[in-house]
Amino acid sequence: MKYISVILLSLIIFPAKAILAVSVDDKYRFDNLEEVSSYLNWRVSGWSVIDSRSLIVNISRSKSYLVILAHDLPAMRYTDQIKITSMNSRVRSKIDRVYVPNQNSRSTNIFAIYLLPDRTTRQDARKKILSDNFEIIEDI
């Protein structure tokens, strides 16, 4: 009962901030892209990190996947090696994990995987994630 009281009191004392434009979670949501549950790991030809919570996995010149992580993985931005777990040659969202070897970093689950069918879609996804469309407005 003490914990519930503390949480309620903290909500009263520290009012929430309203976010205008795009919230952090919306930054990683892509309603215009096809969300897939997995991709074949053995076909990967490369990858590139967008930020500490997202990366693009290349399958071919014209086909890629946008991988969104459940939590930030800061070490991913400063390395040239990452490891993605897989079972039966498939990388699955909500099951498999991403980590940086030899960095003593934690791993995190893959939250979502989106199909990027062409180069333009890949560039648009990167721009959306890297844009800073966040404005904090008055307390609510």
Backbone torsions as a table, in degrees:
resi	resn	phi	psi	omega
1	MET	NA	-33.6	179.4
2	LYS	-61.3	-41.2	-177.3
3	TYR	-64.8	-40.3	178.8
4	ILE	-64.2	-40.7	178.5
5	SER	-63.3	-42.5	179.7
6	VAL	-63.7	-42.8	179.7
7	ILE	-64.0	-46.1	179.6
8	LEU	-63.4	-40.4	179.0
9	LEU	-65.0	-40.4	-179.8
10	SER	-67.3	-31.8	177.1
11	LEU	-68.9	-31.0	178.5
12	ILE	-76.5	-42.2	-176.4
13	ILE	-74.0	-41.6	-177.2
14	PHE	-108.4	89.7	-177.4
15	PRO	-65.6	151.1	-179.7
16	ALA	-73.6	155.0	175.0
17	LYS	-99.7	141.1	176.5
18	ALA	-89.3	139.3	-179.6
19	ILE	-108.3	128.3	178.4
20	LEU	-101.2	152.9	179.8
21	ALA	79.0	-104.4	-173.3
22	VAL	-120.8	131.8	174.8
23	SER	-82.9	168.1	-178.2
24	VAL	-60.1	-41.9	179.5
25	ASP	-66.6	-35.2	178.3
26	ASP	-66.1	-26.5	178.9
27	LYS	-59.5	-30.8	-177.3
28	TYR	-107.3	14.2	178.4
29	ARG	-107.1	130.1	-176.9
30	PHE	-129.2	86.1	-179.3
31	ASP	-68.2	-22.5	-179.0
32	ASN	-83.6	-6.5	-179.9
33	LEU	-108.6	155.1	177.2
34	GLU	-79.8	120.2	175.7
35	GLU	-85.4	130.8	179.8
36	VAL	-117.0	157.8	-178.1
37	SER	-88.1	-19.7	-178.0
38	SER	-164.4	170.2	171.2
39	TYR	-146.0	159.7	179.9
40	LEU	-76.3	124.5	-176.1
41	ASN	-74.7	-32.0	-175.2
42	TRP	-72.4	-11.5	-179.8
43	ARG	-93.8	1.2	-175.5
44	VAL	-67.8	129.4	178.7
45	SER	-108.5	-5.6	178.8
46	GLY	164.7	176.6	179.5
47	TRP	-154.0	159.5	175.1
48	SER	-144.4	136.8	-179.2
49	VAL	-83.2	134.9	174.2
50	ILE	-93.5	-56.1	175.0
51	ASP	-148.6	-167.8	-174.1
52	SER	-74.2	0.9	179.9
53	ARG	-128.6	3.0	-177.7
54	SER	-149.7	151.2	175.6
55	LEU	-152.0	160.9	177.4
56	ILE	-110.9	128.1	177.9
57	VAL	-106.5	121.6	-177.7
58	ASN	-91.5	131.7	176.8
59	ILE	-102.4	-42.5	175.9
60	SER	-150.1	-176.6	-179.7
61	ARG	-63.0	-28.9	-175.6
62	SER	-108.4	-5.9	-175.5
63	LYS	-129.7	128.4	179.5
64	SER	-142.5	169.8	175.3
65	TYR	-129.0	137.5	173.6
66	LEU	-93.2	119.5	-178.4
67	VAL	-106.8	120.4	179.0
68	ILE	-105.7	128.6	-179.1
69	LEU	-90.8	155.2	180.0
70	ALA	-69.3	-31.9	-179.0
71	HIS	-140.2	162.5	176.7
72	ASP	-62.5	143.9	174.6
73	LEU	-131.2	79.0	-172.4
74	PRO	-55.0	-35.2	-178.2
75	ALA	-62.7	-22.7	-178.7
76	MET	-63.5	-29.5	-177.4
77	ARG	-74.4	-16.2	-172.6
78	TYR	-120.1	29.0	-178.7
79	THR	-138.2	163.1	173.8
80	ASP	-110.0	11.4	177.2
81	GLN	-133.4	133.1	169.6
82	ILE	-135.8	159.0	175.8
83	LYS	-123.7	136.8	176.2
84	ILE	-123.1	122.1	178.8
85	THR	-70.1	154.9	176.3
86	SER	-157.6	158.5	177.3
87	MET	-130.9	131.6	-179.2
88	ASN	57.4	38.7	177.5
89	SER	64.0	17.8	177.3
90	ARG	-121.0	133.3	172.9
91	VAL	-95.9	124.6	-174.2
92	ARG	-117.4	139.9	173.9
93	SER	-72.1	152.1	179.8
94	LYS	70.7	-8.2	-178.3
95	ILE	-119.0	-53.5	-175.2
96	ASP	-81.4	162.6	-173.3
97	ARG	-126.4	157.4	175.8
98	VAL	-119.0	137.3	175.3
99	TYR	-149.5	164.3	178.9
100	VAL	-106.7	117.5	-179.0
101	PRO	-70.1	150.3	176.0
102	ASN	59.4	24.8	179.2
103	GLN	-120.3	2.7	-175.7
104	ASN	51.7	32.6	180.0
105	SER	-96.8	156.8	177.0
106	ARG	-77.2	166.3	174.9
107	SER	-106.7	165.5	178.0
108	THR	-143.4	150.0	179.1
109	ASN	-69.0	154.4	170.9
110	ILE	-81.1	122.8	-177.5
111	PHE	-84.8	-44.3	-177.9
112	ALA	-152.4	153.7	175.8
113	ILE	-129.9	126.6	179.2
114	TYR	-117.7	139.0	175.8
115	LEU	-77.0	129.6	174.9
116	LEU	-112.0	97.6	-170.6
117	PRO	-73.5	-19.4	-177.9
118	ASP	-151.7	174.6	-176.4
119	ARG	-63.7	-40.1	-179.4
120	THR	-62.7	-44.2	178.6
121	THR	-62.6	-39.9	177.8
122	ARG	-61.6	-45.5	179.3
123	GLN	-65.7	-40.0	179.3
124	ASP	-64.7	-41.0	178.5
125	ALA	-63.7	-42.8	178.7
126	ARG	-61.9	-44.1	179.5
127	LYS	-62.0	-42.8	-179.1
128	LYS	-61.6	-44.9	-178.3
129	ILE	-68.0	-38.3	-177.1
130	LEU	-83.6	-9.6	180.0
131	SER	-72.7	150.8	179.8
132	ASP	-111.7	68.4	-179.0
133	ASN	-94.2	41.5	-177.8
134	PHE	-111.1	125.4	176.0
135	GLU	-128.5	123.9	176.8
136	ILE	-89.0	125.6	179.8
137	ILE	-108.2	-168.5	-173.7
138	GLU	-53.2	156.0	174.4
139	ASP	-61.1	145.3	176.1
140	ILE	-110.5	NA	NA
